[in-house]
């Protein structure tokens, strides 16, 4: 394993070096939180694909392939569909707003007062996403170095916190590009063909496994519908995803770069399912489906290649973890803490001071994430609660604000409150992992939004005029303070 260890150590050292480089680049709030809104199509596509394809998409996607066959691709496929929908229909308008958080968008659209409650919901979601990604380090470092769970979480988490705190979004962008390349080589180019060959090819796989392993809908229609509802719609409204949209240099980069990234996700989804199916042929009796990825990597890949593929898994986890961490810190500082201090989101202080403040919040949220990850056992339940609250509470007011002019701030607050409380109550009644909470919670949120909006006065005409101007990209530069010059290294 010496060669494999060397590959991993060099990879981790490179992540820290990029954090140091990013620290020298991030001199303003815009550069620290959204990479100066300067990313060109190549860097934007790579980093967007990296953030959405995390440990769940890699290790979990292979696990679903092991359990259900090719239809196990549906979870990651739903993520890709969500990213495509976001990119084609919404990303250009979102990028032109020149805001930093989803809650700022809600305040801009509804004229204030909607941001605090939505900020708390979004903060809880991004925190749980960061926690679950951090827990995944335990699995990977256990395979690599046979480390205890706590030590593995602290080691992996500390590296992500270090480079994220140093350089903010610049560091995360650079590391995500490396992680995107490593994942592409490790999973698509190396592990996929090797797994199929080791399993005897597709003909042997079909001969060894039941027919339903090759049925497109074998995982079940209700499961597919739930994946689409949670993950596809979750891609449309998550702060971690929107914050990447904000990094695009132009609205066209956001639209077409995101479309490329979404298409890549569809390919990655199928690859993970095929690898898992091949693992089922090779190891039909694994105690857990989630062990399939680590087992096939450890037992079937040659020296050096094994280290690169494990680095790919580590890259997948790190990209999601760092993206969720900076999103969590951005929401905590700009949407919650600043408002509690009586400041408007995005205001108060010089840019350099705001860089220090956001850097401090990343450090604090990173420490909290590591502590919760050590204490938490049931990862699936925590992530389910986060996604249910996100979709049930925020989907309607966010999409309603983008699509329905008659929506009001009272309707948005009612949708967030009633949708969120409905989800919590229904999870208590049906169980956290049940499908009903997000189904009925979303319907309750929609009903509250429409009824209350129609029953209250329309949004002030001046607020809507300002909203339309920002959607058209007018007045955004002044609000953002983004410099006009674009360094050649950032054009992607």
N, C-alpha and C positions, 0 to 999 in steps of 0.2 A: 504493500500500500504506500510505499515511500513516494513513488511518483505521483500517486493520487493526492497524497497530503501536500506535496509541493504545489500542485495545481491549485488546490483550495486556498492554501496560505497566500500564494501570489495574488489570487483573485481578491481575497479579503484585504490585503495590503493595498491593492489598487483602488478599492472602494474608499479607503481612508485618504489616500493621496488625492483623489478627486474631490473629496470633501474639503481638503485644504486649498486646492485650486479654486473651488467654488467660493470659498470665504473671501478670497482676494477679488472676485468678480462682483459679489453681491454687496453693493454700496448704497442701495436705496431700497425702499419698501417694495417697489415694483419689481426690482431685480431679485430680491430675496424671496418674495411670495409667488411671483408668476414669471420668473426668468426674464424680466423686462419686457414681456409680451413680444419676444423676438424670434421665436422658433420658426424655422422654415419647414417645408413639407417632409423632408427626410427625418429630421430629428423629432418633429411632432408625431409622425406616424409611429416611429419606434418607441418613443416614451409612452404614448397612449396605449399601444399594445402591451407594453411592459406593466403598466399600472393595473390593467384589468385582468391580466393573466397571472394570477398569483399562485400560492400553494394549493388552494382549493381547485384551481383550474388544472394544475399539473398533477399533483399527487392524488387529489380527489377525482379528477377526470379519468385518470388511469384506473382508480379504484372502481368507478362506476362502469368502466368498460369491462373490468374483471367480473363484476357482478351481473351486468345486464347485456354485455356485448356492444355492438355498434350503436344501439340506442342510448348507451351511456353517454354519448356525445351531447345529449340535449341540454345539459346544464350549461356547459361552456358555449354551446351553440346559441342558447338564449342570451348569454352575455354579448356575443358577437352581434346578434340581431339588435339588441338594445343600443350598442355603440353605432351601428349603421343608422338606426332611426335617429339617434341624437345628432349624428354628423350630417345627415341629409336634410333633416327638417328643422333643426333648432340651433346647431352650433354656430352658424354664421351670425344669427341675431344675438346669441349669448356673447360671442367674442366682441361684438361691436359695443356692448354695454360698458366695457372697461370697468367692471367691478371686481371685487376680490372674493366675495362669498355669495352663496345662494340667498342668504338672508338680506344682503344688500340689494339684490335684485328684487326681492319681495317688497322691501321698503320703497325702492324706486318706483315700482309698478303701482303699489297701493297707497303711496303717500305716507309712509311711516307706520309704526306701531305693530307691524307684523313680524319684525325681525327678531325680537327677543325670544318669543316662544319657539319659533322655527329654529332659531340658533341653538336652543337647548336640545331639541330633538335631533338636529343634525350633529351636534357635539356628541351625544350619546351613541349615535350610529358610527361616527368615525372612530371614536374611542374603542368600541367593541371590535370594529374591523381591524384596528391596529393591534389589539390584544390577541385576537385569534390568529393573525399573521405571525405575531411574535411567538406564540405557543408552537407553531410549526417548526421553529428552529430546533426544538427538542428532538423531533423525529429525525431531522437531517443530521444533526451533530451526533446523535446516538449511533447512526450508521457509520459516520465518518470516524469518530474518535471514541465511541463508547463512553460518552460523558453522562453524568447524572442529569436528570431533567432540569433542575434549577440552574445548574452551571451552564447548560446549553442555552437556556432562555436568556440568561444574563449576558453570555458571550455574544450571541447573535444580536440581541436587542441593543447592547452597548455599541456595537459597530454601526448599526443603523442610526441610532440616536447621535452618535459622534459626527458622522458625515452630514446628516440632516441639519444638525444644530450649527455646524460650521458655515455651510454655504447655502442653506435653504434650498429653494427650487433649482438654482443653478447646479448645485452638487447632485441633487436627486435626478435632474435631467441627464447629466453626464453619466452617472452610474446606471440609470435606466437604459441608456443607449447601449452600454456594455452588456447589461443584463439581457437586453433584447437579442443582441448578437449571440451571446452564449446560449440562450434558450433555443434560438433557431438552429444553431449548430448541434447542440447537445441532444435536443428532443426530436426535431424534425429530420435532420440530416443523418444523425448517428443512431439514436436509440430506436426510432421507428423501423428502419429497414432491418437492423440487427435483430430486433424482437420478432419480426415476421419470418425472417430466415431461420432463426433458432426454433421457431414453432413449426417449421416444415412448409411454410408458404400458406397462401390462402386456401388452397385445396385441402391441405391437411387440417387446417383450422376448422373448415366446414365439416370435415369428416369426423372430427373429434368432439365437436360441441353440438348442443341442441339447435334446432332450426331457429328458435326465437332469438338466439344470439345474433342473428343476422337480419332480424326484422327491424325496419326503421322505427316502428312505434312499440317495440317490445317492452320498453320501460313503463308503458301505461299512459293513456291519454290524460288522466287527471294529474299525474306527476309532471307531464310536459306542460300542461296548462299552468300549474303552480310555478314551475321554473320561469315561464314567460312572464307571468304576473309579477313575480318577485325580482328576478334578475334583469329581464328586459326593461321593465319600468324603473327598476332601481338604477340602471345605467343612465336614465334620462334626468335624474334629479340629485344624484349623490355629489356632495361637495368635493370629494376626492377626484371625481371625473370632471366636474365643472372647472376645478382649479387648473386642470391640464388644458381645457379649452381656452382658458384665459391666457395661456402662454403662447398661443398662435400669433404669428406676425400679422396675418390678415385673416379676414373672414373666409376667404377662399382656401387658405391653408387649413383652417379648422374644418371646413366641409370636406375637402377632398383628401386631406391627410387622415382625417378620422375615418373616412370610407375605406381607405386602404387598410388601416388598422383593424376595422371591423371585419373585413374580408379575411385578413390574417387570422383573426380569432376563430372563424369558421373552419379554416384549415387545421388550426391547432386543436380544435374540439374533436375533429374526426381522428387526428393522429393519436390523441390520448386514448380514445375508445379502442382503436386498433391495437395499441400497445397493451392495454388491459386485456383485450380478448386473447392476444398471444400469450400473455402471462397466465391466463386461465388454462390454456393447453399445457404449458410447461409446469405449472404449480396448481393443480386442481383443488388442493385442500388447504389453502392458506387460512389461518385463524381469522384474519381480517382482510377485507378487500383493499383497505388502504395500505396494506403491507406490500401490495403487488409492485408498486413502483420501486421501492427500495430493494425488494428481493430480486427482481429481474436485473436491476442495475448491478447489484453486488455479485450475483452469481453468473451472469451471462456476458458481461462486457469485459474486454481486455484492459490491462493495466494502462493508465493514462486516459483512455477513453472514459473509463469509469469515473475518474476524478472530474473530467469535464462535464459529464452528464449530472453528477451530483452537484457540481457548481451551477449547472443550469437550474436544478431544483432550488438551490439556495438563492439564485438570482430571482426566480419567480416569487419566492417568499419575500425577499428584501424589497423588490420593487413595489409590491402591494403594501408592505409594512411602512416603508418610508413615505409613500404617497398618502396613506391614511394618517400617518403621524403629523405631517405638515398641514393636512386638512383639518385635523382635530385641533392643532395649536392655533391655526388661523381663525377658526370659528370661536375658540375659547377667548382669544385676545380681542378680535375685532367685533364679534357679535355679542359677547357676553360681558367680558371684563370692562371693555371700553364704555359700554352702555351703563353698567353699574356705577362707573365713575362719572357718569353724566356727559360722556363724550359721544359724538356721532361716530358710526362705524367708518373707519378709514380716516378719521381726523385726529387732531391733537398731537402736536410735536413735529419736530423735523424728521425727515426721512431717516437720517442716521440713527436718531433716537428710537424710531419705530423699528429699525432693524434689530437693535439691541433688545427691545421689548419682545418682538416675535421670536428672536433667538432664545430668549429666556423661557418663553412659553413652550417652544419645542422641547427644550431640556426638561421642563417640569412635566409635560405630558408624556415624554419618553420614559421618565422615571416611574410615573404612575402606571404606564402601560406595562412595563416590566414587572412591577409589583403585582398588578392584577393578574397578569399571565401566570405568575408563579402560584398564586392562590387559587386560580380558577381551574376547575376540572372539566365541566361540560361545555366544550367549545361550541358544539352545534346549537345548543339551546341559547347561548349568549348571542350568537350571530343571527339566529332566527328572530329573537326579540328585537334586535337592532333593525333588521330588514323589514319586519312587520310594522314597526313604528315609523320607519322612513316612508314606506309606500302608503301605509294606511293614513298617516298624518300629513305628509307633505306633497304627495303626487298631485292631488287635485288642485290645491292653491297655486302650485308652481305652473303646471300645464294650463290651468285656467287663466292665470295671469298672462301667459304667452298667447293664448288662443281666443279668449272671450273678453271683449271690452267691457261688458256689463258687470264683471266681477268686482266686488268691493272689499275694502279692508275688513269690514265686519264679517263678510262671507268667508274670507281667508282665515281669520281667527277662529271662526266657528268650525271650519273644516279641519284645521289643525287640532283643535281641542276635542271635538266630538269624534273625529277619526282616531286620534291617539288614545282617548279614553275607551272607545269601543274595542280597539285592538287589545288593550290591556285587560279589559273585562272578559273578552271572549277567549283570550289565552288562559285566563284563570278558569273559565268554564269548560273549555274544550281540551285544554292542554297546550303547552307551548309549541309543540311540533305539529299541531293540527293545521289543516288548510283553512278552516272556517274563519279564524280571526282576521286574516288579511282579506278574504273575500268580503265578509260583511262589514268590516271596518272601512274598506274602500268605498263601499256603497253608502255607508252612513256619512262619510266625509263628503262625497259627491252631493248627496241630498242636502246636507247642511250648507254647503257652498252655494248651491243654486237657490235654495229657498231664502236664505238670509241675504244674499246679494240682491235678489229681486225685491225683498222687503225693505231694503235700506236705500238711502240716496246714492245715486251713481257717483263714481269717483270724480273728484274735482277736475274740471276741464284743463286747468293749468298743469296738474299732475300728469294727466294723460298726454298732454302736449309735450311735456318734458320727457316722458317715457318714449313717445314716438320718435322724438329727436335723438335720444340715445340709441334706440334700436337702429336708426339710420346712420349712426356713427357720428352724429353732430354734437359737439360739446364734450365728447368723451376724452379727448386729449387733455383738455384743461382739468377735467376731474381726476384724471389718472396721473398726470405729471410725467408721462413716459417720454424720454428723450427721443429725438427723431433718428439719431445715428444708430446704425445696426452693425455690430462687429462682424467681420467676415466669418469668424469661427462659429457664429450662432445661426447662420443662415440655413443650415441643414440641407 
